[in-house]
Amino acid sequence: MASSQDELVFLPLGGLGEIGMNAALYGFGPETDRQWILVDCGMGFGSEEQLPGIDLVYPDLRFIEEERHNLLGIFITHAHEDHIGALVEMWPRLRAPVYATKFAIGLLETRRLSEPNAPKIELNEIAPGQRLTLGNFDIEYVPVAHSIPESNALAIRTPQGLVVHTGDWKLDPTPYLGSLTSEETFRKLGEEGVLALICDSTNVVREGESPSEADVARNLAELIRNAPHRVAITTFASNVARIRSVAEAARECGREVVVVGRAMDRVVEVAKECGYLDDLPEFRSADNYGYLPRDKVVAVLTGSQGEPRAALARIASDEHPDITLTAGDRVIFSSRAIPGNEKAVGSIINSLIDQGIEIITDRTELVHVSGHPRRGELAKMYEWTKPRIAIPAHGEPLHLAEHAKFAREQGVPEVVRAKNGTLVRLAPGKAEIVDTIPAGRVYKDGNIVIPAGERALPERRKLAFAGIVTVAIALDDRGEIAGDPVVDAMGLPEKSRQGRDLTDIIADTVADTLDGLSKAKRRDSEAVENAVHRAVRAAVNQEWGKKPACHVLVIEV
């Protein structure tokens, strides 16, 4: 039984304001002493324009790091990177037991083993459909259809009510591989009484219902069957159903499957261990590719999102050591570009087209379906569960706003527009935002995790915009110049509009500035640095129209 002071709260730390980086806290107890569970711990990807040098983005978990003595466990809904990708890096800050299905644990372990000095995480296997109790939380894994095996919603029961956290899901009567989203199961939850539905918003702007994975499998089989030469298919490495359907189609028309890319290798290894690729011919490795007849091979590649180091990008630029494509070959993008990746994907497509390679995408053929629900599917989930409260999740602000409007249209009495860092009290009483908690992002920079306010990032953007000038000056104790100043410029044009060498202009500016300083000022290193710094930036700005970063080093000899 709940006491009069016990509250049930929801606190998203990632995933409400972006697609990716999912991390959601549920808390139970009085305001000063709550128990917490964390649902998912995912990552996002950096934008090269805004975050130069940053590949991975993690949720800022400082709130639960400070509360980790009250963190009962971490529950993984499924094994996509935007739900598990931050766990290896962030777990040492939390040290809570992790609960996940066999497939998710397999991928977490292969990721951990591939990273140097990665921690040994306390992983606990839980089966789809299983329930367990931690403190005041009773958590049930509810299988759903999605684009990766063993995806689950969570039914979170507490003394203050039942919350359904859908995770990523869709309706698919013929998912080809994996679970169905059971109408019966969700209707039973609705009959039990759903206090709040925390629901996927990714495809809320799309009408109708998503096509089935089985429809994609049939179309891919036809495209492989009628291809005159090589076929290369790029898809999300985690889409095991897609990999299996390609392998079955290849077998039917006498082609060998070559798997290319480390992420693809890892997923295939785990999928085999879990039995999802049973009864298929053995896949070939990339070094076998060159020995196979041109009309007897299907390559399954990483790189569907334009990642510069993935297999497809290297093939497109003719830099892959084992895989080549030639005019007349067929490349199928069995995927859709995640928002922000369109430019990178388009660049690869254009490069392949210039080489005479045939490109097939979901614009012209049914070669991909989303793993997320459209409006027709969402309407059914609301009909089945009949929640008192709806909180849109997993989406950018547009998706969350549209989902909130949609939930009201479904007759949900209370709809809360939450975002990362908003603490929502679900019960007792009316659902409402009661506090704002520090939340945001941290960045994986090489081997270091840095806060969002780190000065390195704006400095890199500035360097990318206007370059840098370095000046080294040697002065003796009398303020006399010992030798010629050394000038180096990076990222600047070589010549001005008048054709003068910019480095010569900078050198002349340094010399004129030093000549204009009195001996007394030249004996003050800081005064010399400031004068030269101002003069160089002004001179370059006059010639170029931009002010570079400028470092002046005064050496006293």
Protein Blocks (a to p, Z undefined) as FASTA:
>chain_A
ZZfkbccddddfbhpapaejiacdddeddfklccdddehjadddddfklmghiabdcddf
klmmmmmmmmnbdcdfblcfklmmmmmmmmmmnopacdddfklmmmmmmmmmmpghiacd
ddddddehiacdehjbccdddddddfbehiacdddddfkbccddebjadddfbgopacdd
dfklmmmmmmnopabacddfklmmpghjdddfklmmmmmmmmmmmpmbdcdddddfklmm
lmmmmmmmmmmnopacddedjklmmmmmmmmmnopaghiacdddfklmmmpcfklcccdd
ehilopakbmklmmmnopafkbccdehiacdddbdddehilmmmmmmmmmmmmnopacdd
fklbccbccfbdcfklmmmmmmmnopabdcdehiafklmmmmmmmmmmnopabacdddeh
iacdfbgcjdddfbdcdddddddehjaccdfklmklmmmmmmmmnopadddddddfkopa
edjaddddehiafbdfkopafklmmmmmmmmmmmmpcfklmmmmklmmmmmmmmmmmmmm
mmnopacddddddddZZ
